[in-house]
Amino acid sequence: MKGRVALRRATVRWGVVPALLVVVAPRGSSAQDGAATYLDATAAALHAAAVAERGRVDDEVLQYTAKVKQRIAASLRTPLKDRTLYRMESAHRVFWSREGDMLVQVLALREQTPVGVVENTDNQGLFDQPFDPMDDRLLFGFADGDADDLGDPDRDDFWFEHPLYPEYRGGYRFASGDTLTLSLPDGRRVQAIELQVLPKAASVHRMTGSLWIEPETGALVRAVYRLSETFDAIRDLPELRAEEDAGSFRYVPGLFKPWTAELSMIAVDYSLWDFDVWLPRSMRAEGIVAAGIVKAPISIDLSYEMEAVTTRAQLAEDEPDDGVEEIRFRTRSEAFAYLSSLAFDGSVPYELDPARREREGRRMHYLVPEDRSFLGRSPELPPPIWEDAPGFASQDDLAGYFDELAGLPGAPLARVPATFRWGAQRPDLLRYNRVEALSIGARGQVRPNTPVGPLSVTATARLGIADLHPNGNLEMAHETLDRRLSVEGYHELASIDERARHLGIGNSLLAATIGRDDGDYYRRTGASLRWTPPVASRRTYRVSAWAEHHEPVATETDFSLFHIGSDSWAFRPNLAADRGWEYGGALELTPYWGTDPNLAQGGLDLTLQGGTGDYEYARAALVGRVILPLPATLRIALEAGAGTVWGSPSVQRLWYVGGPTTLRGYHPRALGGTSFGRARAELARGFSFGRLSLFTDLAWAGERDDVRFDDALQSVGVGLSILDGLIRLDGAWGLRSPRDFRFDVYLDQIL
């Protein structure tokens, strides 16, 4: 800590918007085609300047002090909502020096899991990757400028084909784009030009995005990019692929495959310090990690607020500028005591953490409050990542980044991927219900290149062992970053309530084991057109149109594991669906707000649907829900909805209540008709293992011109919620005839 320490405040700080991070992806084909590398002369000049600047060793910055704030969130994605599994917010003051040890002062730190706030944060969430101006700017300092740090295609399973490395230039096409002009307070202007980076063939090793380059110096001012292909662990890692071929993963259930990761957006913003050097301002990364049906969105936010910077040019001055403070210390302890006094006006006692930590051969020293619990209530603690905050990218910024990426041309595939799966290899290829009994499916998929980009062509066939009726589905889909369009032809079994997922794994297990099949089914044959968000995103809307023929199906089996040997037991009868043609369309909106189980949440389900043909109808429904936190770890959840249908609908287009999703304590289709109304209320208290709740449901369904809520059914019950409603166990008693007790185990509820 000895020596001259120049503390200089910024005369100007401004940001342009993100440029950024690192992605190291697994090994795959690096074949390059002969397409033109530069689409215009400006792109060639920009790329040459950026390559030269990247190769220059930037040792101008000798040391800096910065307040670094970080936010992380990981969630579990389900059809109803995203559930927060982990969140962390922190603030650190980083004293970075080119030589010697690094010092980090912990200003705030908070971590939370589904169990609650993590109390012991001594060794968790500490910031240990301060930005080094000599490291790679595109990767925000998470990798150095050495090509070895990015991997080698000839010897490594992981590598990244950096677009500013000369050896990887041939794998990309470069085009110039918009120009950004920024006015500085002294009247000077800085210009940055967009360099679009487009891979000649999609690959997990190549990026797609835009780099904003200052043309005079080649400095990277901003970057927004993503990987051009989704990473599949078994496909892209030779070692895992060999293990899969050898059968090492044969006992992993198909519902937990494939193992994929998608880096959907990375963005970084650099700012100009004192009209002299470009230093980091913010970084944002968005991605999704998936293991079959388990999808986990992950978001990372990083903000730098530079407080002092020392450069070689400053030290070379004959006389220091006015206001530059030089401080010398006799001992390290004296230096640490001084630095501790800078935080919170010295009102919070600090101490040196005795734990020994190193990074890349350099010691990392941490100053931490003597009272560690202060970190969780510190005024420096940033809000959670889903809230806008100064220094971080806003929600409007994020929408703009995704729009930028969505506007770039898609990359063709290097090869035409083809897969074949059957039975237990995928969760939806095995199911059980009272119409088909055990139904086994097989699916083949290819992704050919077309003039509009890669398409996904999927064919699925299945057969039930009870009805022996073949089912088939052929889908052709085109997906971009912001939407998915699909055309389907099908002859298949369908549920009258698709949102209840009665053909999914949960209802199948209950039907096969205890003989409870809550679905009602019909067979449809026809074609449809659907517009939805991408598969990796939560489905907040769906627009669809179809032409299909409906026909009834009958119960074909009475087998369930718990009723083996019983001659008197049988599944309940299936709905007698109406036969006929239907030409229809629908709009479904399902927004949801809030992911933290300890904060307020709410959502809506709006359905508008109509059809003509043998049956003409129009129907609409709206369901709203809200969850509010109360003192003493209590939460209250309220849900209410109503709907009606006009015209002459078929039986399968009427409204029904009954079962865990609409009216607990009663069997499915307890009431039905042209209209419905329902409400439920729940009071829950949290424990380490989940939430225990008391609830009541009220529901009615019947004819719209004969609404009598005296005929409504009501129930009360007790429930256990695990992971914020991901798994529900409910016991409910019906209070009106038919009175009965019903126990339900199901997934994905509001609380």
Number of C-alpha atoms within 10 A of each C-alpha: 16 11 9 12 17 21 18 19 14 14 9 13 15 13 18 20 22 29 28 31 25 19 23 21 24 22 25 18 14 17 11 15 13 8 12 12 20 19 14 12 12 18 22 17 15 27 27 16 20 26 18 16 16 21 14 11 11 13 12 15 20 18 20 22 21 20 20 23 25 26 26 21 24 21 20 21 22 19 14 21 26 23 23 24 21 19 22 23 23 27 28 25 25 25 20 20 16 14 9 11 16 19 21 24 25 23 25 25 28 26 21 18 16 21 14 14 15 14 12 11 16 12 8 12 17 18 19 17 10 17 20 24 22 19 18 20 29 25 22 25 20 19 22 17 19 11 14 11 13 21 19 15 17 8 9 13 17 19 24 24 26 22 24 19 16 13 10 15 19 19 23 26 19 25 20 23 15 10 14 14 12 15 10 14 10 8 8 9 10 15 15 23 23 24 24 27 26 24 28 25 22 25 30 28 26 27 25 26 26 27 28 30 24 22 20 12 12 20 22 25 29 27 29 29 28 27 24 24 20 19 23 17 18 18 18 22 18 15 12 15 15 13 13 14 11 10 10 12 13 13 7 11 13 22 18 16 19 18 17 18 21 20 22 19 23 27 30 31 29 27 24 20 19 14 15 10 16 18 23 28 25 28 27 25 22 18 18 21 19 20 15 17 17 15 22 23 24 20 20 18 22 21 23 27 18 22 16 18 23 18 16 12 11 16 13 9 9 7 8 13 11 7 10 12 12 11 13 12 14 9 10 11 13 13 15 20 16 13 17 22 14 11 16 13 8 13 10 16 15 22 16 18 15 9 10 9 13 12 11 6 8 12 14 18 21 26 22 23 20 13 11 16 15 16 20 20 11 16 12 18 20 22 13 19 20 15 10 14 13 8 17 25 23 15 13 9 13 16 10 12 23 19 13 14 22 15 13 14 16 20 20 20 20 16 13 11 11 13 10 13 15 19 17 18 22 20 18 19 22 23 25 26 33 30 27 22 24 19 23 19 22 20 20 15 18 17 20 16 16 10 7 10 16 21 17 17 19 19 18 19 19 21 18 21 17 18 18 14 14 15 19 18 18 18 18 18 18 18 18 17 18 15 14 16 17 18 18 18 19 20 19 17 21 17 18 20 15 11 10 18 17 23 22 17 17 16 23 24 17 20 25 22 15 13 23 19 24 26 24 26 26 22 19 23 19 18 19 18 18 17 19 20 18 16 13 17 17 20 18 17 16 16 16 18 18 19 19 19 18 21 16 17 18 17 20 19 17 21 23 24 12 12 16 11 10 11 8 7 13 15 19 16 12 19 18 15 20 17 18 15 19 22 19 19 19 18 16 19 16 20 16 19 13 17 20 22 21 20 12 17 20 19 18 20 18 17 18 17 19 21 23 17 14 15 18 16 19 19 21 18 19 17 18 17 19 19 23 16 17 15 7 8 12 17 22 19 20 18 20 19 19 18 21 20 23 15 14 16 20 17 17 20 22 23 25 25 26 21 19 25 14 23 28 31 29 28 19 21 19 16 20 18 19 22 24 25 24 21 20 21 18 20 21 23 19 20 14 9 12 19 22 19 20 18 21 20 23 22 26 26 29 23 16 15 8 8 15 12 13 7 14 17 26 24 22 20 20 18 21 22 24 20 20 24 20 20 16 22 17 21 18 25 19 22 16 13 10 12 14 14 16 17 16 17 15 16 21 22 17 20 27
